[in-house]
Amino acid sequence: MTPSLSFFHTVEFVGFYLPPLLIWATAVLVPFLLLRRLLDRLGLYRFVWHRSLFNLALYVLLLGGAIFLGNAQWL
């Protein structure tokens, strides 16, 4: 018997099956928006060369970290 690789499995929502990545991406959206607003208010974006690329990288890092920490079997 092999353990499952993900804490979340496919979720049914109003007859649609949603993949786990969509659930993780939605959950990370709120912290990402809060962190982006905080960086803007502190003026830290002035040190960033390409703001859109930085925001994309920040979102991907948050998403990867949430997935890593959310899967208890990896720890």
C-alpha positions in Angstrom: 0.0 0.0 0.0 1.5 3.3 -1.1 0.6 6.6 0.6 -1.1 9.2 -1.4 1.0 12.1 -2.6 -1.3 14.9 -1.8 -3.3 16.0 1.2 -6.1 17.3 -1.1 -7.7 15.1 -3.6 -10.0 16.2 -6.4 -12.8 18.2 -5.0 -16.3 18.3 -6.4 -17.9 21.7 -6.4 -21.4 22.2 -8.0 -20.8 19.2 -10.2 -17.3 20.2 -11.4 -14.2 18.4 -10.3 -11.5 20.8 -9.3 -7.8 19.8 -9.2 -5.8 20.3 -6.0 -3.6 22.9 -7.7 -6.5 25.2 -8.3 -7.5 24.9 -4.6 -3.9 25.8 -3.5 -3.7 28.7 -6.0 -6.9 30.1 -4.7 -5.8 29.8 -1.1 -2.5 31.6 -1.7 -4.2 34.5 -3.5 -5.2 36.3 -0.3 -1.7 36.3 1.4 -0.2 37.3 -1.9 -2.4 40.3 -2.3 -1.7 41.3 1.3 2.0 40.9 0.9 1.9 42.9 -2.3 0.1 45.7 -0.6 2.5 45.7 2.3 5.5 45.9 -0.1 3.9 48.8 -1.9 3.2 50.7 1.3 6.7 50.2 2.6 8.2 51.4 -0.7 10.2 48.3 -1.3 9.1 48.1 -4.9 11.6 50.8 -5.7 14.4 48.2 -5.4 12.7 45.9 -7.9 13.7 46.1 -11.6 10.6 44.6 -13.1 7.5 44.7 -10.9 5.3 42.3 -12.8 8.0 39.7 -13.0 8.8 40.1 -9.3 5.1 39.7 -8.5 4.9 36.5 -10.5 8.0 35.1 -8.8 6.6 36.0 -5.4 3.3 34.3 -6.2 5.0 31.1 -7.4 7.2 31.0 -4.3 4.2 31.4 -2.0 2.3 28.7 -3.9 5.2 26.3 -3.8 5.7 27.0 -0.1 2.1 26.5 0.7 2.0 23.2 -1.2 5.2 22.0 0.5 4.0 22.9 4.0 0.4 21.7 3.3 1.4 18.2 2.5 2.2 16.7 5.8 3.7 13.5 4.3 6.7 15.5 2.9 7.8 16.7 6.4 
